[in-house]
Amino acid sequence: MLAPQSQSALPAGIERYFEVALYLLVLMGFGTLASTGGLGLLTVMLAGSAVLFRGYLLIARRSLLIPESWTTILTLVYVAFYLADYFFISQTFLNATVHLVLFVLVVRLFSARRDRDYYFLAIIACLMVLAASVLTVDSTFLLAFAAFMLMAVLASILMEMRHSSAKATVSSTHREDAGAQHRMGISLAGTAPALSFFILLGGAGIFFILPRISSGYLSAYAPTASIATGFSDRVQLGQIGEIQQSSALIMRIRIDGDRQGAFDLKWRGVALNVFDGRTWFNPHQQRLLPRTFDGRFALSGANASIENPGHQGDIHYRVLMEPVSSNVFFLAPIATDLEGKYRTLAEDGAGAVFDLDPERPITSYEASSNIAQPDPAALRAASDSYPPGLSLQYLQLPRLDPRIAQLAEQVTASSDNNYDKALAIESYLRRSFAYTLQLPAMVPRDPLANFLFERRQGHCEYFASSMAVMLRTLRIPARVVNGFRTGEFNDVTSQYLVRASDAHSWVEAYFPGYGWISFDPTPAAAAQSHTGWARVMLYMDAVGSFWREWVVNYDIGRQYSLGRQVARTSLEWLQSSRDWSRRSYDGLLNTTRRVQRMVSISPLRWGLAAAILTMLLLLAANAEKLWRMLLRRRLAAHPEKSPALAATLWYERMSRLLARRGWSKSPAQTPREFLIGIPDERLREQIAQFTQHYESARFGGSAADAASLPALYLKIQESMPR
């Protein structure tokens, strides 16, 4: 009878692997949820510490279980806390529920005793991944989900093995040692990734084939980036600078035909025209945009050909937005049309375009713009007579420090036209002031005067606001525009990467006959250095771009486009296959005809060549058999070179010789048993002598005995009855 530890070695190994796999499953689920950034720092620290402490206990092979009575008390206490969390702390259903799930996870980690507890932990891990899918759309979720899937498959296999082992009625009598457990671990390490790969592959196929019904699943609960305050109809000085503190990706832009990153554009969001000394306002009324016959929205820029006579600057581009809370479309000036899966769009009097459909947030859109700029000479000759309504809106000024108007007059003293005055102020601000994101702890009573005459450094909002105000003191209509500068260009995807740090403010001044012309008084930022790691990040961004475009934003339109592309590619492949088959058949037919003509001219020569070729083919087909035959003949002629093999060869010859005379050796007979069955005494003596030398050569390796076998074989052959 085997010792108990021997009989339970395999179940013990399964139990250990199962504990590790289940813990890793929970760890992957929590890591996926924490990586979204949707959890608070305190939540991540508390729950993470508990999960890591459970891992330490697992490594140290120690156990720490809280009494079951405690779990009931803790659960009842947390129900009250959940209500407080929902109404007063988190104030959102998703965050409060996630906190509840994490609490249950921690309690169950330290109280799991039965199979149902283990199943419950696996379910909680799945719920954490589900919550993570709501909290983020980043491509890192794909990697985290793949790792979670691997652990889920491994845990499922071990869970079934553990269940089957517990239900088994027959105990194994085979001793399972540490080596067997190690081999089981290697098998699991190979099987789980293979199953995970095929599951993900099958899931990807189902994802792309099944009809897309809705893209808004639980989107109402998902948190979004907080940039809306910088792109609304009310923007306070300093808000754009706060956005610039982050390097989070905001959007990817691909311009048709641009493979080298040749454009340096600004992506216009909102234009603000009323200033109270600290805050810019946008009081413009919005109008609903009509759709054209092809489904596009026509923008006011489509009617601006008189003001902007250039038609050689037309560009078309596609924007892929990250989830942000702004409903503003960012467009290159002058935008002429916009296309996307949106039902209701509006445009204000300053050209800003808004999404009025709360059920369809901005994810991706296509647009066209005319970026041609009027000739500077024409702008210098532009009139300074403005429509009354325009002057009323864009010459408004609050009560200012008188030094600001004096500074504007001083800077533009040598300029005799409005365009040169705007250039002079732009150049002065760029040259005389420093750029910084270090915002003052308290906003001064007069921020612009503080910036121009005391602090002399600030971010783009202060530069743009100062220029717009100084232009207005000179009776030149001006407004501040908030948007983004063109960011880094990814030559892998031919996309511009626009981040929150690229948020920008600039100025637009009005010139009769030509419209609004952009000026940027902010000093240029330092050029970015491209390192090897930055190159790697570009490839990672390419993966993220594919994830956003073909997974997160995958809808019925994308599915239809992909289906058409697949159908077109399949038809092209089928047609090319037919063409190749036809060309191959025609080539084979022409070759056959040429050979037929050549044979008919010289039949004897081609017949001899065919015979030689046939012989060569037969020799090639039987090359291995001929080679073995030559080796056997050589070995038979020189048995002393390999006594054991030669002995076997000569004994087989002797056996065949006797079989032809009617004495066949059965495979079950030994050479001695076969010898006794030979009736001829004289022949039996010679066979006995042969057998003795055979055994010495075959099993003793005697070269002398092997060398004597050919002669003994001849004696047996001569002694055979006629």
PyMOL commands that set and color helices and strands:
alter all, ss='L'
color gray80, all
select helices_A, chain A and resi 4-7+9-34+41-59+68-89+93-109+115-135+140-167+178-209+219-221+228-231+239-243+300-303+376-380+388-394+402-411+418-432+447-455+460-473+500-502+532-552+556-601+603-621+623-637+639-641+643-660+671-676+681-700+703-719
alter helices_A, ss='H'
color red, helices_A
select strands_A, chain A and resi 234-236+249-255+266-272+274-275+279-281+286-288+297-298+314-321+328-329+335-339+345-348+353-355+364-370+434-435+457-458+478-485+488-490+495-499+503-511+515-519
alter strands_A, ss='S'
color yellow, strands_A
deselect
rebuild
show_as cartoon
